[in-house]
Amino acid sequence: MKQVVALAKRRGFIFPGSEIYGGLANTYDYGPLGVELLRNLKNYWWDFFVTQRENIYGLETSVLMNPKVWESSGHTQSFSDALVECKQCHQRTRADHLIENKLKNVKAEGKNTEELQELILDNEIKCPHCGKFNWTPPREFNLLFETHIGIVPENQSLAYLRGETAQGMFVDFKHILDTMSPKLPFGLAQSGKCFRNEITKGQQVFRTLEFDLAELEYFIDKKGWEKEFDFWKAEIEKFAASLGVKKEKLKWRPHAKHELSHYSKRTEDLDYKFPFGYKEWYACAYRTDFDLKNHMEKSGVDLQYTDPKTQKKLIPHVIEPTFGLSRSVLVLLIDAYTQEKDRVVLKLDPKMAPYKIAVFPLLANKPKLITQARDIFKTLSKKYSTAWDVNANIGKRYRRQDEAGTPWCITVDFDTLKDKTVTVRDRDSMKQTRIKINKLIKYFEEKL
């Protein structure tokens, strides 16, 4: 994990947030390579789940909504975790994470405060910061970020930063019925920033205050929901595998009854084997008709679906696949990180790689080589994300691109000026092939 975090900073994937001012805990910035990787993930997710499906509709809803949305959805009452504080050093942490870090075979997430207190006391779990055993009793704290709308303090009104994208889709459900006239089953999808006021401990972007989330709400008749649930589980797993992640590091874990969210009847996590153990990567939840029913009751607006054939009205049930995109960046970096005898290489799937190709002139002080390499760069960059590098010797440039996960490097040398061929070097095998300049586009089209 330390090696991956160091590489992420060194190569411009992920930086600590506000670092020149001492940082802000659990915030991170995406550097030039990180933002490209995250953008590739977002675009690929959208293509996989929205563009290629005729019955999935995309949305982009607001981060800020009427606070009644969160009251109606149950988040102001039930969206919480248990906090404990060390009386000795005043270090705060999530009670379930404290327990799970000390008792490797215990799953504490979702347990109530009494059960957590019992586990801490029975096992005499000490503070990881100061080593003392002197905790406050666990107490609930809400994960929603509060903010205020308005310029004049006495006229400000309470609002929340969204903790999930799902509620925007439920609130816009009637608009979709009116504008798109969809037929069951159909889905709504969106990705965007979400915020959770969580207490987290390290592990980089695994759990942060601000993160990119992608969710799909699939509306169905409740009959046969088990079949739909299994279908979307398979689609989630197919998507994960298509990112190039090692299948042996994935496993499904059903939530126990005490772990289920207030809206869920069944939830399963697709766990990934991180260096710190198996943890949730993606998830699939059966939300029943909880959300639409509550919003209909609280708002007074009819959110029922009318069957076009029978004219029968019903409140659809929902299957929800959920994808942590920020967390996916960390998964891909960990999974692709490879330490070989004389190099470190990120063996990213080419479609995820920040740069698909890097172009080098063999020497930085030869104008003819520079001109020819620039022409190739301009041609390729119209179609592919392409890096330009003239710093240091060619060996160091190769190593730099290996660490960046760039699948192919093109070197323009003196033979190029004679026969219009270049050297194309493969990242994983390090094999070098001579290819005609006018054949490069076709070559990469076959690869990508």
N, C-alpha and C positions, 0 to 999 in steps of 0.2 A: 504493500500500500504506500509506504514512504517513497519507494522508487517511482511509482506512478504519479504521485502528487508532485514530486520534484521535477519529473519530465513535463508534466502539464504546465508548470510555471515556466520552466526553462525554455520550452518551445512555443509558448504563447497560446496554450489551450485555455487555462484557467488561472486567474490571478486572485489573491485575497482582496476582498472589497475594502476600499478606503485605507490601503496599507500605509501610505505616507503619514497618516494621522493615528497610527496604531491599530487600524482596522476596526471593523464592526463585526462582532461574532455572528457566524452563520450567514454571512453574505459573501458573494463571489462575483467576479466579473469574467466575462468570456473574452479572451484575447483574439487576435486575428485568425488563428487556426480553430479555436474553440467555437467562435461564432459561425464559421463555415460548417463545422461538424454539426452544430445544433440546427443550422438552417437546412442542411441535408436531411437530418432526421425529420424535421417538421414537414418538409416538402414530400419526403418519401411516405411518411405516415398519411398525409392527406391524399396522396395518389393511391395508396393501398386501400384505404378505408372509405374514401369519398369519391374520387374521380372515377374509379373503376366499378362503381356500384350504382345501379340506376335508381335504387330506392333509399339512398342516403343523401341528405341535404346538409350543406354546410351553413354555419352561423358564425357571427362575431359579435358577442354580446358584451355589455358594459361591465367593467370591473366594479363600478359602484351601482348599487340598486337600492330601491326603497327598502329600508330596514325591515319592513313587514314581510318581505320575501324570506329573510333568514329566521324570523319568528315563526312564520307558517311552516317552514321546512324542518323546524325542530333544532336548528343549529345553535340558536342562542341558549337552548336548554341542555342539549345532549352532545354537543361537539366539544369534548373536553378530554384532558389527560390528567393524571395524578402527579402532583409535584411534592417532592420532599426537600427539606433544607437541612444541611449540617449545622448544628448549633455552635460547633467549634469554629469552623472557617467560613460559614455562611455560603458554602457552595450549594447551588441548586441543581437538581437533576430530575428527570422523569423517573418515577418509582419503578415502573416496569423495566425500563432500560437498565437501571441500577441492578435489579434482580437478575435479569437475563445475562448481563455481563459477568456476574459472579457465579451464577448457577447455570451452567451451559445447557443443561437438559430441561430447564424449566421455561415454559412459555407463559410470560406474565402479562403480555399485552391484552387489554380488555378486561382484566380482573378488577373488581371493585376495590375501594380504598381499604376496607376491612381485610380483604384477602391479601392485599399488598403489604399492609402493616404486619400481618401475621408471618408472611414469608421473610420480611426484613428482620423481625425480632427473633424468629425461630432459628434463623441461620446466622444471626449476628453479623449482618453485612456491614462492613466498615466503609467510611468515606474514601473514595479512590484518590481524593485530593490531599487530605491531611492524615488519613489512617485512623481516625477516631470513630467510635460507635456511639453517636449522639444525634439522632435524627428527630426532626419534627414529625408528627403523624402526617401521612399523605393527605393532601387536599386537592380538590378539583380546580382546574383553571381552564377557562374557555380559550379555544384556539383561534377564534375570529379576531382579526385586527380591527380595533375601533378607530374611527376617524370622525371629523366633524365638518359639516358643510355650512358655509356661510362666512361672511367677512367680519361682522360685528360679533364679538364673543357672546353677548347676552342673547343673540338671536340665532346662534349656531344650533344645528340639529345633528343628532347622532346618526352615523352611518357605519357600514362595515366594508372592508376590502374583502372581495370574494375569497372563500376558502376552497371553492371548486367551481368549475365552469358549468356544471349540470343545471344549477337553478336558473341560469339565463335561458337555457333551452326549454325548461318546463314552463317558465313564464311566457315565452314566445310561442308556445305550442299552438294556441288558437290562431296566431298570425300565419303559421305554416299551413294549418288546415284551410284557412281562407284564401291563401295566395297560391298554394301549390296543389291543393286537392289530392293529397297522397292517399294511397290505399294501404291498410294494414297487411303485413307488417312493413314498417318503414323506420328510418333512423334519422336522428339529428346529430351532427358532429361539430366540434370546435376544439381549437387549441389556443392557449394563451397563458398569461401570467395569473398565478394564484398566490395567496398569502396565508401563512399559518403561523401564529404566535407560539411556536414550539420551542421547547428547551432541547437543544441538541448538543451532542458531544463529538466533535471532530468528524472524521469520515468524509471530509470535504463536501462535495455537492450531493451526497447521499440524502441528506435532510437539511433543508435551508428554510429561511423565513420567506423568501420569495423564490418561486420556481415556475417552470413551464410544465403545464399539464395538458394532456389531450384526452378527451372523453367522447364516448359515443353512447347516446341514449336510443335504444332500439325498442320501439313501441309494438306491442303484440297483444293478441287475445290471450288471456291467461291460460287457456287450454293448451296443453303441450309446451308449457314454458321450460320444462326440463330439457326437451329436445333443442330448443333455441339456445338455452344456456350452454349445452355441450357444443353446439355449432360455434358459438362465439369463443368458447375456450380454445377450440381447435384453430380458429382464425388468429387469436392472440399468439398462440404458440407458433403458428406458421409465420407470422410477422416477425417474431423474435428470432426464429431460425434464419429468416431471410436477411437479417442484419449481419449474419456471419458468426453469431455467437455460438460457442461450443455447446452442443445439446446436452452433454453429460453434466453440465453445470446448472441445468434447469430442472425444477421439479414443482409440481402443484401441491399446495397445502390448503385444505379446507379450513375455514374459520370454525372454531368451536362456538357453541351457542353464546357464551359470555363475551366473545370477541366481536360479535356482529354489530355493525352500526345500527343506529335506531331505525333506519329506513330499510334495512336488509333482512331478507328471509334466508338467503344463501349467498355466501361470498367465498371465492377461492382466490388465493394469491399464486401467481407464477413467481416462485422464488429463484433468485440467482445466487450462486455460491461466491460471495465476496470474500476478500481476504479475512474479514471479520465474521464470516459465517453466512449461512443461508438467510437472506433477507428479501422482503418483497420488492419485486421489480414492477410487474404489471398485475392487474387484478380483473376479475369478472364478478359482478354482483347482480343479484335478482332483487330489484327495488320494489317489486309488486306494483300496486297503484298508489303507494304512499304519497308520493310528491304531488301528482296531479289531483288526487282526492283532497289533500290538505289545501292546496292553492285554490281549488274550486270552492271549498267551504269557507276559507278565510276571505277571499276576494269577492265572492258572490258572482263570479263570471263562470259561465258554462264551459267547461273544458272537456266535454264528452266528445267522442268520435262517433259519427253516424255512418253506419254501414250503407254504402250506396245501393246495394241490392235489396236488403231487407228493411232499410230505414231504422234498424234497431240501434239504440244508443248505448254506448259503454265507455267506461273509463279504462283506457289501455293500461296494461302492465308493462314493466320496463326491464330489459336486460342491459346492463351497463359495463362495457369494457373500458378500463381506465389505464392510461399510459403516462408514467412519469418521464417526460422528455429530458429534463435536466439530469435526472438520475441515469437515464440512458446514456448520456455522454460519459459518465463515470464507468458504467458497465462496459461500454465499447473500448475505453482506454485500458481498463483492467484486462479484458479478454484478449485484446490485441497485443498487449505488452509482451515482448519476447526478448529475453536476454540470450544472445548467442556468444560464441567464443570471443569475438573481437568487435562486436557491435550490439547496440540496442535497436530494435526495429518494432514499429507498430504495424502489425499485420492486419490493418483495417480492410474490410470489404471495400473494393474500389469505389462503389457507389456512395459510401459514407466518407471516404477520405477527403479532407479539406482541400487539398490540391490533388488533381488527378495526374498531372504531369509537371515536371520541372525542366526548364530549358537552361543549358549552360553553354557559353562559349568556352572552349578549352583554356584559353588565356584571356585575361581581362585587359591586356595592353595591345591587342591586335585588332585594329579597326575593322578589317574585313570579316574576321570571325564574329565580332560584335554585331555588325550589320546583318550578317546572315542569320545569326541567332535571334536577333530582334524581329526579323521578318517571320521566322517560324513561330516565335512567341505570339506575335500579333494575330497570325492565322489561327493558331490553336486556342487562344484565349477567347475568341468569338464563340467557341463551342464548349470549351471545357475550362474549369478553374485551373489556372496555370501559374506556376511560380517561376520567378526569374532570379538567378543567383550567380554572382560573379565574385563572391568573397572567398578567399583562401584557395587552396589547391583542390583539384577535382575530387580527390579521395575524401577530404573533409566535407565537401558539398554533398557527396553521396551519403555520408553518414548523417548529415543534418536532415536530409530528406527522408532517410530511413526512420529517424526518430519522429518525423512529422507524419509518417504513414503514407507518403507519396508513392503510388504504385510504380510509376515509370519516370525515368530521367533521360533526357535527350542531350547528348553532347555534340556540339559543332566543332569539328577539328579541321586540320589542314586538308585532309582527304575530302572533306565536304566541299571545299572550294574547287576541287578537281572533278569529282564524280557526282556531286549533289546527293550524297548519302550521309546519314548521321548514325551515331551509335545510340540505340535505345536499350537502356539497362532496366531489367526487371527487379523490383524491390525484394521479392521473396527468394528467388533463386539466384539473384545477382548475375544472371546470364546476360550477355551483351550481344545485340543483333544489329547488323547494318541494314538500314532501310532507306529507300529513296524518299526524298523530301515530299514529292508529290503523292506518295503512298501513305503518308502518316495519318491523315484523316481516316482513311479506310481501315488502317491497322487498329486505331483506337476505337472506331465504331464496332469492330468485331470483338474487342476486349470489353467494351462497356455496353 
